[in-house]
Amino acid sequence: MKPAYSVIFLTTLIGAAQGLFLALFTAQSYALFNLLPAQDSRTFFATGAAVVLVLSALGLVASFFHLGRPERAWRSAAMWRTSWLSREVIVLPAFMGVVFLYGVAHFMDWKPVLATLPDGMVIDATLVLGLAGTVLAFALFLCTAMIYACLPFLREWHSPLTIVNYVLLGGASGFTLAAAFALGSAPALTRFYAGWALILTVLAFASRGASLRRNARLRPKSTIQTAIGVKHPRIVQKSAGFLGGSFNTREFFHGKSRAVLRSVKWGFLITVFGLPVVLLATALWTDSTGSLPLAFAVQYLGLLAERWYFFAQANHPQNLYYQAIT
């Protein structure tokens, strides 16, 4: 398939935003059980929520460049009963709305007590909003991934690993960003976030590696012989006819050589997983926390390459016919 840069930026930006929000609420939940020190509502939680909203908004803006008629974007939510894209269109603004309320509640220090548990634990409004945001974050991961995983004819995408990869890669980038963000707003949480970012990055490497190995073993179910109904063992396509430069040849194939694909694959394996693991481990074991912003920057750039490869690797069945042109 031909990678769409608008979708690449959309999925990577909102993935990091979702991961960062999960990191924020994790810290608040741990503090509730006295497992982590409590943090200032305005400096940490409200500012962090603002970063989540900025990343989500940038992703939303990027998505409009993928639309032929942006003024009709509202119609994309009409098929929510059957379309994962429509569900994503609904869940993303809902997630942003809850994050906005979560940030405002922390900024205003608005924490009315909604319930008190038998052990004396207090449940306030920010916890309820945080839980709602967490549910929506995972729902958004599911909706985004299922847009691709639900397509059986694109076998590289049609796998549960697609969903796992979206969750783990978004979580890894979000927690790496949280570690860098905590440097200035919550230094006591820096090592906590860096540790979880390291774990999630390693898990994401295992999951993405599994999908790469799976996809490398895939073989097309159809052939030129079955496509045209001719059983001769050697069929060579010389031309795709006068429609060689059609929509099909432009939109269903990336047009790059195998050498380029290999370079992109090794590039994102190094920048998404290899270098961030080294930088995060350095921050944990040497207290060299200055490497954390670099870890996020390198990882995010690598995620752009990873998402490009994700789209380019999908082999549309129609390319069996258009192979002479593509």
Backbone bond lengths (Angstrom), bond angles and torsions (degrees), N, CA, C in turn:
res aa  C-N    CA-C-N  psi(-1)  N-CA   C-N-CA  omega(-1)  CA-C   N-CA-C  phi
1 M - - - 1.457 - - 1.535 109.73 -
2 K 1.315 114.78 156.92 1.456 119.71 176.83 1.520 109.72 -87.60
3 P 1.348 118.07 119.18 1.476 119.69 -179.15 1.524 111.25 -65.39
4 A 1.325 115.89 135.61 1.469 122.16 175.73 1.525 107.70 -100.31
5 Y 1.319 117.11 117.25 1.463 120.14 -174.71 1.524 112.06 -64.00
6 S 1.332 117.24 -29.49 1.461 119.32 177.81 1.524 110.51 -63.39
7 V 1.339 116.76 -41.36 1.463 120.49 179.20 1.520 110.98 -72.01
8 I 1.320 116.97 -33.86 1.469 120.38 176.80 1.522 110.18 -60.28
9 F 1.323 116.49 -47.99 1.472 119.57 179.15 1.528 111.25 -68.04
10 L 1.328 117.04 -38.88 1.466 119.99 178.08 1.519 111.11 -57.25
11 T 1.321 117.50 -54.22 1.464 120.84 -173.15 1.521 112.51 -69.07
12 T 1.327 117.82 -35.99 1.464 119.05 -179.54 1.531 112.06 -75.36
13 L 1.326 116.72 -37.28 1.466 119.84 -179.39 1.526 111.53 -70.04
14 I 1.340 117.08 -47.47 1.461 117.74 -179.38 1.522 110.58 -71.65
15 G 1.333 117.85 -28.06 1.462 119.96 175.57 1.514 111.67 -62.79
16 A 1.346 116.55 -45.52 1.464 120.62 176.70 1.526 110.91 -64.10
17 A 1.343 116.69 -37.61 1.463 120.59 178.54 1.522 111.22 -63.99
18 Q 1.322 116.66 -45.17 1.460 120.25 178.56 1.528 110.84 -62.25
19 G 1.327 116.21 -43.81 1.451 119.98 178.88 1.515 112.56 -62.56
20 L 1.340 116.53 -39.71 1.464 120.13 179.12 1.522 110.59 -65.88
21 F 1.327 117.52 -41.23 1.463 118.64 178.55 1.524 110.92 -63.78
22 L 1.326 117.07 -41.57 1.462 119.85 177.53 1.527 110.57 -60.90
23 A 1.332 116.30 -35.90 1.463 119.83 177.52 1.526 110.88 -66.55
24 L 1.319 117.67 -42.29 1.466 121.40 178.53 1.524 111.10 -60.32
25 F 1.326 115.57 -48.29 1.464 118.45 -176.90 1.525 111.37 -71.25
26 T 1.310 117.57 -28.97 1.469 120.48 175.18 1.524 110.53 -61.74
27 A 1.334 116.32 -44.77 1.463 119.94 178.77 1.519 111.06 -62.43
28 Q 1.339 117.40 -41.89 1.463 120.48 179.05 1.528 111.06 -65.24
29 S 1.324 117.23 -40.02 1.472 121.08 179.71 1.522 111.20 -66.93
30 Y 1.335 116.61 -42.34 1.468 119.88 178.68 1.523 110.93 -63.72
31 A 1.338 116.62 -38.68 1.463 120.21 179.52 1.524 110.80 -65.32
32 L 1.342 116.24 -30.30 1.461 119.93 179.15 1.528 110.99 -62.14
33 F 1.337 116.42 -32.14 1.462 122.02 179.46 1.533 111.92 -99.44
34 N 1.349 116.19 12.86 1.463 122.40 179.29 1.527 112.87 61.41
35 L 1.335 116.24 29.31 1.454 120.65 176.54 1.526 111.74 -90.64
36 L 1.322 116.25 -18.92 1.456 123.17 176.08 1.518 108.50 -138.58
37 P 1.336 117.76 153.38 1.467 119.17 176.96 1.527 111.30 -68.01
38 A 1.313 116.55 142.33 1.463 121.01 177.36 1.525 109.86 -67.17
39 Q 1.330 115.89 147.27 1.459 121.60 -177.41 1.518 111.20 -116.14
40 D 1.327 115.25 157.88 1.457 121.36 -179.76 1.526 110.56 -65.05
41 S 1.313 116.33 132.73 1.459 120.94 -175.32 1.520 112.44 -62.48
42 R 1.345 116.83 -44.91 1.457 119.37 -176.05 1.519 111.77 -76.05
43 T 1.322 116.61 -49.99 1.461 120.52 -173.83 1.518 111.97 -63.74
44 F 1.321 116.19 -40.31 1.457 119.23 -173.40 1.533 112.92 -102.17
45 F 1.312 117.34 -62.35 1.464 120.00 -171.89 1.529 112.78 -70.82
46 A 1.325 117.71 -46.48 1.464 119.64 -179.12 1.528 111.16 -66.40
47 T 1.340 116.48 -43.43 1.468 119.19 178.47 1.519 110.91 -65.74
48 G 1.333 116.59 -41.39 1.461 119.72 177.73 1.520 112.10 -61.57
49 A 1.331 117.03 -41.42 1.461 120.36 177.07 1.529 111.05 -62.57
50 A 1.333 116.56 -35.90 1.465 119.70 177.45 1.524 110.77 -64.28
51 V 1.333 117.49 -39.67 1.471 120.95 177.26 1.528 110.03 -63.61
52 V 1.332 116.75 -41.46 1.466 120.87 177.35 1.524 110.40 -59.04
53 L 1.328 116.65 -44.25 1.468 120.62 -179.66 1.522 111.65 -65.64
54 V 1.327 117.13 -39.48 1.470 120.14 179.35 1.525 110.55 -63.18
55 L 1.329 116.88 -46.38 1.462 120.26 179.18 1.532 111.02 -62.81
56 S 1.329 116.44 -43.06 1.466 120.18 179.42 1.521 111.37 -63.96
57 A 1.330 115.94 -41.56 1.468 120.03 179.53 1.522 111.28 -65.21
58 L 1.331 117.18 -40.39 1.462 120.27 177.08 1.531 110.77 -62.44
59 G 1.318 116.27 -40.98 1.456 119.26 176.22 1.509 112.14 -63.67
60 L 1.335 116.34 -39.94 1.459 120.73 179.05 1.525 110.87 -64.45
61 V 1.321 116.55 -41.58 1.467 120.43 177.68 1.528 110.18 -62.93
62 A 1.328 116.38 -42.59 1.465 119.81 179.14 1.518 111.68 -60.03
63 S 1.335 117.20 -35.85 1.462 120.37 -177.84 1.526 112.11 -64.30
64 F 1.331 117.95 -27.79 1.466 120.28 -178.44 1.528 111.53 -66.73
65 F 1.338 117.40 -25.38 1.458 119.84 178.73 1.523 111.85 -72.96
66 H 1.337 116.43 -8.02 1.463 120.88 178.58 1.521 111.44 -93.00
67 L 1.323 116.69 -3.80 1.459 121.20 -176.01 1.518 110.72 -97.60
68 G 1.318 115.59 136.85 1.460 119.63 175.95 1.515 111.67 -72.47
69 R 1.345 116.56 -35.77 1.465 122.13 178.91 1.522 108.34 -128.86
70 P 1.338 118.83 83.82 1.472 121.12 -175.77 1.519 113.51 -57.47
71 E 1.346 117.66 -28.36 1.462 119.59 -178.64 1.539 111.90 -67.76
72 R 1.320 116.33 -14.00 1.453 120.30 178.20 1.532 111.74 -105.27
73 A 1.304 116.32 20.48 1.463 119.99 -176.15 1.523 112.45 -59.06
74 W 1.329 116.26 -30.90 1.468 119.43 -177.97 1.523 112.15 -61.47
75 R 1.328 117.00 -24.31 1.455 119.99 -179.15 1.530 112.39 -70.58
76 S 1.326 116.48 -17.78 1.470 119.44 -178.23 1.524 112.36 -65.90
77 A 1.342 117.40 -15.44 1.462 120.26 179.17 1.523 112.80 -91.88
78 A 1.326 117.68 -0.79 1.461 120.81 -171.54 1.523 113.41 -70.32
79 M 1.343 117.54 -27.24 1.468 120.84 -174.00 1.526 111.72 -101.66
80 W 1.313 117.67 39.07 1.457 121.25 -173.64 1.524 113.00 -64.46
81 R 1.330 118.04 -20.28 1.462 119.78 -179.81 1.522 112.32 -70.69
82 T 1.324 117.73 -28.67 1.463 120.96 -174.28 1.524 114.14 -125.23
83 S 1.316 118.36 -16.18 1.464 121.14 -172.46 1.523 111.65 -109.02
84 W 1.336 116.03 126.09 1.464 120.26 175.24 1.522 111.06 -69.07
85 L 1.323 117.83 -28.58 1.467 120.45 176.51 1.520 110.17 -64.71
86 S 1.325 116.88 -43.73 1.461 120.10 177.71 1.522 110.93 -62.45
87 R 1.312 116.77 -39.79 1.465 119.98 178.18 1.517 111.16 -64.46
88 E 1.343 116.91 -39.10 1.464 119.75 176.79 1.525 110.60 -62.43
89 V 1.342 115.84 -41.54 1.464 120.99 -179.79 1.525 111.12 -61.35
90 I 1.323 117.45 -30.51 1.463 121.64 178.74 1.525 111.45 -82.63
91 V 1.325 116.41 -43.49 1.466 120.83 -173.91 1.528 111.75 -70.87
92 L 1.330 118.34 -37.25 1.469 120.02 -178.26 1.531 112.41 -59.89
93 P 1.341 120.17 -51.81 1.476 118.32 176.73 1.526 112.69 -62.89
94 A 1.346 117.01 -33.88 1.471 119.21 177.65 1.526 110.58 -63.88
95 F 1.323 115.98 -42.04 1.462 120.63 176.60 1.529 110.96 -61.09
96 M 1.333 116.59 -45.84 1.460 120.51 -179.90 1.528 110.74 -63.57
97 G 1.335 117.10 -38.20 1.464 119.98 178.98 1.515 112.24 -63.80
98 V 1.332 116.99 -42.52 1.465 120.56 179.13 1.526 110.44 -67.40
99 V 1.332 117.01 -40.55 1.467 120.30 178.04 1.524 110.19 -62.10
100 F 1.333 116.87 -39.31 1.466 120.47 177.77 1.531 110.58 -61.19
101 L 1.316 116.85 -46.74 1.466 120.33 179.01 1.529 110.76 -64.10
102 Y 1.317 116.46 -38.88 1.464 121.83 178.27 1.534 110.05 -60.94
103 G 1.330 115.98 -45.28 1.460 119.89 179.42 1.520 112.60 -67.26
104 V 1.336 116.55 -41.61 1.468 120.31 179.05 1.526 110.68 -64.09
105 A 1.331 116.70 -41.97 1.466 120.30 -179.86 1.523 110.79 -61.15
106 H 1.325 116.78 -41.31 1.467 119.39 177.82 1.524 111.26 -70.64
107 F 1.330 117.16 -40.01 1.461 120.15 -178.65 1.528 111.02 -64.09
108 M 1.322 116.28 -40.76 1.458 121.33 -179.89 1.531 112.21 -85.11
109 D 1.333 115.40 -1.87 1.468 120.85 -175.97 1.531 110.31 54.22
110 W 1.331 114.23 40.64 1.464 121.27 -179.18 1.524 108.00 -92.86
111 K 1.311 116.87 99.78 1.464 121.38 -174.37 1.537 111.04 -133.84
112 P 1.314 116.93 63.05 1.466 118.58 177.52 1.531 110.53 -64.09
113 V 1.321 115.30 139.54 1.463 120.51 -179.49 1.526 108.89 -76.56
114 L 1.335 115.75 122.12 1.456 121.35 -179.65 1.520 112.23 -97.74
115 A 1.316 116.38 -26.64 1.469 120.12 179.80 1.515 109.14 -162.12
116 T 1.306 115.18 152.22 1.466 121.75 174.15 1.523 107.90 -125.42
117 L 1.316 117.06 119.39 1.454 121.91 -177.94 1.525 110.67 -74.96
118 P 1.342 116.93 161.35 1.476 119.77 -178.24 1.518 114.90 -55.83
119 D 1.338 116.42 -28.90 1.468 118.91 179.72 1.525 112.68 -85.03
120 G 1.325 116.59 6.14 1.452 120.94 178.26 1.514 114.85 92.26
121 M 1.320 118.18 -0.86 1.462 121.29 -179.96 1.522 110.11 -70.30
122 V 1.324 115.91 131.79 1.459 122.10 -176.15 1.530 109.72 -97.50
123 I 1.337 115.32 129.28 1.465 121.65 176.40 1.522 107.77 -106.27
124 D 1.337 115.76 113.11 1.463 118.84 -179.50 1.526 110.80 -107.51
125 A 1.327 115.57 -179.39 1.465 120.64 -174.01 1.526 112.51 -63.87
126 T 1.344 117.75 -35.47 1.463 119.06 -178.40 1.522 111.65 -66.22
127 L 1.319 117.09 -32.50 1.466 119.75 177.67 1.520 110.94 -68.06
128 V 1.327 116.63 -41.13 1.465 120.23 178.36 1.526 110.22 -64.80
129 L 1.333 116.73 -43.58 1.459 120.09 177.42 1.528 111.20 -63.85
130 G 1.330 115.91 -39.27 1.460 119.68 178.44 1.518 111.90 -64.05
131 L 1.335 116.52 -40.06 1.456 120.20 177.96 1.531 110.41 -65.94
132 A 1.329 116.96 -42.28 1.468 120.43 177.47 1.527 110.92 -62.02
133 G 1.338 116.49 -41.64 1.457 120.18 178.00 1.518 112.36 -64.53
134 T 1.332 116.41 -36.03 1.464 120.41 178.03 1.522 111.24 -64.53
135 V 1.328 116.14 -45.10 1.467 120.84 177.96 1.530 110.35 -60.56
136 L 1.332 116.71 -43.85 1.464 120.38 179.99 1.523 111.58 -68.17
137 A 1.335 117.42 -34.41 1.463 120.41 178.17 1.522 110.54 -62.20
138 F 1.332 117.00 -46.43 1.461 119.86 178.83 1.527 111.07 -69.36
139 A 1.331 117.56 -34.96 1.460 120.22 175.86 1.525 110.73 -63.67
140 L 1.333 116.45 -37.58 1.460 120.25 179.01 1.527 110.88 -68.84
141 F 1.333 117.39 -39.88 1.466 120.17 173.82 1.526 110.20 -56.26
142 L 1.330 115.72 -46.25 1.459 120.75 -178.42 1.525 111.48 -63.34
143 C 1.320 116.69 -46.82 1.464 120.07 -178.40 1.526 111.21 -62.53
144 T 1.323 116.88 -45.45 1.460 120.36 -178.77 1.519 111.24 -62.90
145 A 1.322 116.61 -46.10 1.466 120.06 -178.25 1.522 111.85 -68.00
146 M 1.331 117.32 -37.60 1.458 120.29 -176.73 1.524 112.79 -71.23
147 I 1.317 118.23 -18.26 1.460 120.25 173.60 1.528 109.52 -55.56
148 Y 1.332 115.86 -35.83 1.462 121.84 -178.38 1.524 112.08 -99.00
149 A 1.319 117.10 -38.99 1.466 120.23 -176.30 1.526 112.41 -68.99
150 C 1.324 118.41 -18.89 1.467 120.78 -176.72 1.521 112.90 -84.91
151 L 1.339 118.19 0.55 1.463 121.33 -175.80 1.535 110.23 -97.57
152 P 1.324 118.05 99.84 1.466 119.68 -174.81 1.518 114.07 -66.93
153 F 1.341 119.02 -25.64 1.460 120.21 -177.68 1.533 112.33 -79.24
154 L 1.337 117.72 -13.74 1.460 121.16 171.58 1.529 106.92 -103.54
155 R 1.315 114.87 87.52 1.458 120.53 -167.57 1.524 112.64 -68.20
156 E 1.324 118.10 -24.92 1.468 120.46 177.74 1.524 111.58 -65.47
157 W 1.327 116.65 -26.96 1.470 121.50 179.66 1.523 112.69 -95.44
158 H 1.321 116.12 -26.94 1.472 121.26 -171.06 1.532 110.19 -77.49
159 S 1.316 115.55 74.77 1.462 120.81 -176.48 1.527 109.39 -158.76
160 P 1.344 118.03 146.68 1.471 120.18 174.03 1.526 112.67 -60.15
161 L 1.336 116.73 -21.96 1.463 119.72 179.28 1.523 111.43 -63.43
162 T 1.322 117.14 -27.78 1.469 119.91 177.55 1.524 110.24 -61.05
163 I 1.312 117.69 -43.77 1.466 121.83 179.30 1.519 110.21 -67.13
164 V 1.334 116.30 -45.57 1.466 120.41 -179.80 1.526 110.44 -60.27
165 N 1.326 116.94 -42.10 1.463 120.16 -178.81 1.524 112.07 -64.82
166 Y 1.327 117.25 -41.51 1.458 119.55 179.21 1.533 110.64 -62.15
167 V 1.321 116.77 -41.90 1.468 120.28 -179.30 1.525 110.78 -67.03
168 L 1.324 116.82 -48.92 1.469 120.28 -175.06 1.531 111.95 -70.35
169 L 1.321 117.68 -40.09 1.468 119.31 179.26 1.526 111.12 -68.12
170 G 1.338 116.73 -40.17 1.464 118.99 175.55 1.514 111.41 -65.16
171 G 1.337 116.74 -42.00 1.460 119.98 178.13 1.507 112.24 -63.85
172 A 1.336 117.37 -42.51 1.459 120.92 -179.67 1.528 111.34 -62.75
173 S 1.338 116.94 -46.55 1.464 119.54 -179.51 1.521 110.83 -67.00
174 G 1.343 116.97 -37.04 1.464 120.07 179.80 1.511 112.65 -67.35
175 F 1.327 118.35 -42.24 1.456 120.56 179.55 1.533 111.49 -72.72
176 T 1.331 117.50 -31.93 1.471 119.44 174.02 1.516 110.16 -65.33
177 L 1.341 116.96 -41.67 1.462 120.51 175.49 1.524 110.43 -63.81
178 A 1.330 117.38 -39.45 1.466 120.56 179.14 1.519 110.98 -62.21
179 A 1.336 116.98 -38.60 1.467 120.29 178.51 1.523 110.55 -63.06
180 A 1.344 116.26 -42.19 1.467 119.55 177.81 1.525 110.92 -68.42
181 F 1.326 116.93 -39.67 1.460 121.68 179.44 1.531 111.35 -64.91
182 A 1.323 117.22 -36.67 1.467 121.39 -178.07 1.519 112.74 -68.91
183 L 1.321 117.85 -17.64 1.466 120.03 179.95 1.523 111.70 -55.40
184 G 1.333 115.83 -42.02 1.452 119.09 -177.32 1.509 114.46 -98.25
185 S 1.345 117.50 -24.23 1.456 119.94 -173.22 1.523 114.28 -106.20
186 A 1.339 117.39 -25.05 1.475 120.68 -178.73 1.525 109.31 -155.52
187 P 1.332 117.81 72.37 1.476 120.80 -176.33 1.526 113.65 -55.26
188 A 1.335 117.23 -28.17 1.471 119.72 -178.33 1.525 112.00 -67.57
189 L 1.328 117.63 -17.77 1.459 120.97 -178.02 1.529 112.83 -98.96
190 T 1.309 117.28 -2.64 1.461 120.61 -173.04 1.524 111.80 -59.48
191 R 1.308 117.50 -49.51 1.462 120.76 -178.06 1.538 111.02 -67.65
192 F 1.307 116.65 -36.00 1.464 120.63 177.59 1.530 110.45 -59.91
193 Y 1.332 116.02 -49.70 1.460 119.93 -179.90 1.520 111.73 -67.04
194 A 1.323 116.62 -40.63 1.464 119.32 -179.89 1.526 110.88 -62.75
195 G 1.334 116.15 -38.58 1.457 119.74 178.07 1.510 112.41 -63.25
196 W 1.331 116.74 -46.37 1.457 120.12 178.99 1.519 111.52 -68.95
197 A 1.328 117.67 -34.77 1.467 120.26 176.52 1.526 110.26 -62.68
198 L 1.329 116.44 -39.87 1.465 120.76 177.63 1.531 110.77 -63.66
199 I 1.320 116.52 -45.16 1.473 120.34 179.95 1.527 110.95 -62.85
200 L 1.325 116.76 -46.31 1.460 120.26 -178.48 1.525 111.79 -66.21
201 T 1.325 117.01 -35.63 1.462 120.19 178.10 1.522 110.90 -65.88
202 V 1.318 117.10 -40.89 1.470 120.86 177.68 1.524 110.34 -65.56
203 L 1.332 117.14 -43.07 1.466 120.36 177.78 1.531 110.84 -63.76
204 A 1.325 116.27 -39.86 1.464 119.82 178.36 1.525 110.90 -64.97
205 F 1.320 116.45 -36.25 1.469 120.08 176.77 1.529 110.88 -63.06
206 A 1.330 116.50 -43.19 1.466 120.16 178.78 1.523 110.82 -63.19
207 S 1.337 117.21 -43.18 1.456 121.00 -179.17 1.523 111.92 -68.75
208 R 1.326 116.51 -45.73 1.478 119.27 -179.62 1.519 110.67 -67.67
209 G 1.327 116.62 -36.41 1.459 119.32 176.26 1.518 111.62 -63.02
210 A 1.336 116.57 -38.54 1.457 120.52 177.85 1.522 110.82 -63.29
211 S 1.344 117.23 -40.46 1.466 119.86 179.64 1.527 111.00 -68.71
212 L 1.333 117.32 -36.19 1.471 119.85 177.49 1.523 110.69 -64.95
213 R 1.333 116.79 -42.15 1.465 119.97 178.84 1.538 110.49 -65.75
214 R 1.330 116.14 -41.07 1.466 119.57 178.52 1.520 111.04 -61.94
215 N 1.321 116.76 -47.37 1.455 120.27 -176.12 1.527 111.81 -67.13
216 A 1.338 116.79 -31.12 1.465 119.65 179.18 1.527 111.82 -67.01
217 R 1.327 116.77 -23.42 1.467 120.77 -179.52 1.525 112.74 -90.08
218 L 1.321 118.39 -8.06 1.461 120.66 -178.10 1.527 111.24 -70.42
219 R 1.304 114.80 139.76 1.459 120.95 175.57 1.526 107.81 -127.19
220 P 1.343 118.11 139.67 1.471 120.04 -178.13 1.521 111.63 -57.31
221 K 1.324 116.64 137.58 1.461 120.58 177.10 1.524 111.32 -77.45
222 S 1.326 115.99 -25.14 1.460 120.84 179.26 1.521 109.57 -105.93
223 T 1.323 115.79 157.42 1.460 122.53 176.30 1.524 108.76 -132.87
224 I 1.321 115.99 172.30 1.462 119.51 174.82 1.527 110.12 -59.09
225 Q 1.337 116.32 -37.94 1.461 120.28 -179.52 1.530 111.52 -61.77
226 T 1.330 117.30 -47.61 1.468 119.58 -179.46 1.524 111.62 -71.85
227 A 1.323 116.67 -27.68 1.462 119.71 -178.41 1.525 111.69 -68.71
228 I 1.343 116.80 -38.45 1.468 119.44 -176.26 1.526 112.39 -107.93
229 G 1.347 116.64 -2.44 1.461 119.82 176.00 1.514 114.54 76.50
230 V 1.320 117.98 24.31 1.468 122.56 178.12 1.514 108.22 -113.54
231 K 1.320 117.20 127.57 1.462 120.99 -172.60 1.528 114.03 -93.60
232 H 1.304 117.29 6.02 1.467 119.22 -179.62 1.526 109.72 -61.03
233 P 1.342 118.92 136.67 1.474 120.51 -175.34 1.525 114.55 -68.47
234 R 1.322 117.60 -19.90 1.464 119.18 -177.86 1.521 109.61 -128.68
235 I 1.331 114.50 107.45 1.464 121.45 177.55 1.515 108.18 -123.79
236 V 1.327 117.11 126.73 1.458 122.40 -178.98 1.517 108.82 -118.29
237 Q 1.321 116.20 124.50 1.460 120.58 179.07 1.517 109.06 -88.86
238 K 1.318 117.04 126.12 1.455 121.90 -177.88 1.521 113.12 -99.58
239 S 1.325 117.01 -29.94 1.462 120.24 -175.63 1.517 109.63 -155.60
240 A 1.325 115.79 151.34 1.460 121.61 173.72 1.515 110.89 -99.43
241 G 1.334 116.96 10.99 1.458 120.76 176.70 1.519 112.41 83.49
242 F 1.325 114.99 -164.63 1.458 120.48 -174.78 1.520 113.00 -71.59
243 L 1.320 117.58 -14.11 1.462 120.41 -179.49 1.522 111.42 -95.96
244 G 1.314 117.18 24.33 1.461 120.61 -177.73 1.514 113.37 -57.63
245 G 1.319 118.10 -34.98 1.460 120.52 -179.84 1.505 112.85 -97.91
246 S 1.323 116.50 40.42 1.455 121.31 -173.68 1.524 112.24 -87.64
247 F 1.322 114.54 -179.44 1.469 121.97 175.42 1.522 110.73 -55.74
248 N 1.328 116.30 -38.31 1.467 120.50 -177.63 1.520 112.58 -61.41
249 T 1.315 116.67 -41.75 1.464 119.00 -177.97 1.517 112.36 -77.78
250 R 1.326 117.14 -21.50 1.466 119.77 -179.37 1.521 112.64 -88.05
251 E 1.324 118.23 -36.91 1.461 121.66 -169.27 1.526 115.02 -101.45
252 F 1.308 118.02 -13.22 1.460 119.64 -176.41 1.526 112.97 -112.76
253 F 1.327 116.45 10.72 1.459 119.95 177.84 1.521 108.50 -149.72
254 H 1.324 116.49 138.55 1.466 120.88 -175.13 1.518 113.51 -77.13
255 G 1.343 117.98 -21.10 1.449 120.86 176.89 1.508 115.42 77.94
256 K 1.319 118.65 9.79 1.467 121.76 -179.38 1.524 110.50 -101.16
257 S 1.320 115.38 157.14 1.462 120.45 -179.40 1.529 110.61 -79.12
258 R 1.337 115.63 166.69 1.461 120.39 176.92 1.521 111.33 -62.96
259 A 1.336 116.76 -31.88 1.460 120.10 178.74 1.526 111.09 -64.36
260 V 1.329 116.33 -39.15 1.467 120.20 177.99 1.520 109.85 -65.63
261 L 1.327 117.26 -43.06 1.457 120.60 179.17 1.527 111.56 -60.99
262 R 1.325 116.64 -42.55 1.468 119.69 178.49 1.522 110.66 -63.19
263 S 1.319 117.14 -41.02 1.465 120.73 -179.84 1.527 111.33 -63.73
264 V 1.342 116.05 -43.11 1.464 119.93 179.16 1.525 110.11 -64.70
265 K 1.329 116.93 -40.68 1.463 120.33 -179.25 1.525 111.02 -61.68
266 W 1.315 117.13 -50.24 1.465 119.25 -179.87 1.516 111.27 -68.01
267 G 1.338 116.20 -30.91 1.459 119.43 177.66 1.511 111.99 -63.87
268 F 1.340 117.65 -46.25 1.468 117.91 -178.71 1.529 111.88 -75.14
269 L 1.325 118.29 -28.28 1.470 119.05 175.71 1.529 111.08 -62.97
270 I 1.317 115.56 -36.06 1.466 119.67 179.53 1.518 111.44 -76.35
271 T 1.348 116.74 -44.75 1.464 119.59 -172.36 1.528 113.59 -83.32
272 V 1.330 117.99 -29.16 1.470 119.57 177.94 1.522 111.14 -82.01
273 F 1.331 116.50 -36.13 1.457 119.89 -172.23 1.533 113.30 -115.39
274 G 1.323 117.61 -54.44 1.458 120.78 -172.16 1.523 114.22 -61.72
275 L 1.326 116.35 -60.59 1.467 119.92 -177.60 1.528 112.95 -64.62
276 P 1.345 119.57 -45.09 1.469 118.40 177.61 1.524 113.45 -59.34
277 V 1.334 117.94 -37.99 1.465 120.14 177.81 1.526 110.05 -61.21
278 V 1.329 116.69 -43.71 1.466 120.36 179.02 1.530 110.68 -63.25
279 L 1.334 116.61 -45.31 1.465 120.16 -177.71 1.524 111.48 -68.26
280 L 1.329 117.55 -39.90 1.468 120.49 178.46 1.528 110.95 -67.98
281 A 1.316 116.26 -41.78 1.471 119.52 177.64 1.518 110.91 -63.85
282 T 1.334 116.91 -38.08 1.466 120.59 177.17 1.520 111.07 -62.08
283 A 1.341 116.07 -42.51 1.463 120.03 178.60 1.524 111.88 -63.88
284 L 1.328 117.10 -36.14 1.461 120.73 -178.16 1.521 112.73 -74.77
285 W 1.308 116.59 -39.58 1.461 119.95 -170.69 1.521 113.98 -96.67
286 T 1.327 117.41 -15.53 1.468 119.20 -179.36 1.518 112.43 -122.65
287 D 1.336 117.62 -0.18 1.464 122.16 -176.58 1.521 112.48 60.22
288 S 1.328 116.18 24.39 1.459 120.70 176.20 1.517 108.79 -88.86
289 T 1.327 115.45 74.65 1.460 120.43 -172.52 1.524 113.37 -71.35
290 G 1.314 117.20 -11.93 1.457 119.40 178.45 1.514 113.26 -63.85
291 S 1.335 117.10 -16.17 1.464 120.45 179.94 1.526 112.58 -79.35
292 L 1.336 117.77 -10.56 1.464 120.22 -175.36 1.535 113.41 -67.80
293 P 1.349 120.10 -45.42 1.475 118.00 175.95 1.523 111.96 -60.37
294 L 1.344 116.15 -37.29 1.462 119.42 177.99 1.523 110.54 -65.12
295 A 1.328 116.85 -37.77 1.462 120.61 179.21 1.522 110.74 -60.30
296 F 1.343 117.13 -43.92 1.465 119.11 179.42 1.521 111.09 -67.42
297 A 1.333 117.64 -43.15 1.464 120.56 -178.54 1.523 110.92 -60.63
298 V 1.330 116.13 -45.62 1.471 120.16 179.80 1.522 110.30 -64.96
299 Q 1.329 116.18 -43.18 1.461 119.57 -177.77 1.526 111.47 -65.91
300 Y 1.326 117.52 -39.77 1.455 118.58 -179.25 1.530 111.21 -67.21
301 L 1.327 116.78 -41.69 1.465 119.18 176.62 1.529 110.35 -61.07
302 G 1.320 115.64 -39.21 1.455 119.26 176.69 1.514 112.30 -64.84
303 L 1.338 117.46 -36.17 1.458 120.78 178.67 1.526 111.54 -64.63
304 L 1.316 117.12 -32.64 1.470 119.54 175.25 1.525 110.12 -61.93
305 A 1.340 115.83 -42.97 1.463 119.71 177.96 1.527 110.87 -68.71
306 E 1.335 116.90 -39.34 1.463 120.61 179.61 1.512 110.37 -62.13
307 R 1.332 118.10 -42.88 1.450 120.69 -178.49 1.528 110.48 -70.51
308 W 1.336 117.45 -34.71 1.468 119.87 174.70 1.524 109.64 -60.71
309 Y 1.317 116.34 -44.92 1.463 120.71 -179.60 1.529 110.67 -65.76
310 F 1.321 116.52 -37.53 1.467 120.82 178.75 1.517 110.76 -56.53
311 F 1.325 116.74 -44.49 1.457 120.10 -179.89 1.524 111.42 -75.14
312 A 1.320 117.02 -41.77 1.469 120.04 -176.06 1.519 112.14 -67.54
313 Q 1.323 117.54 -30.73 1.463 120.30 -176.50 1.529 112.44 -71.90
314 A 1.320 117.26 -23.36 1.464 120.05 -179.27 1.523 109.61 -68.07
315 N 1.313 116.84 121.86 1.459 122.80 -175.57 1.527 109.78 -102.76
316 H 1.322 116.04 105.03 1.468 120.21 -179.69 1.525 109.47 -69.96
317 P 1.354 118.12 136.37 1.468 120.43 -179.00 1.521 114.20 -56.92
318 Q 1.335 118.33 -27.72 1.453 119.90 -178.68 1.531 112.50 -64.36
319 N 1.342 116.55 -18.09 1.465 118.82 179.42 1.524 112.33 -69.58
320 L 1.329 118.25 -14.38 1.458 119.91 173.11 1.524 110.83 -59.70
321 Y 1.336 115.54 -35.89 1.462 119.79 178.44 1.520 111.60 -82.26
322 Y 1.297 116.78 -41.57 1.467 120.73 -173.21 1.522 112.96 -89.94
323 Q 1.333 118.16 14.79 1.463 119.97 -174.51 1.526 112.54 -62.23
324 A 1.325 118.34 -31.01 1.460 119.76 -178.68 1.514 111.13 -66.20
325 I 1.325 116.48 -31.57 1.459 120.22 -179.20 1.528 110.18 -87.31
326 T 1.341 116.90 -45.76 1.456 120.01 -176.77 1.506 112.35 -70.80
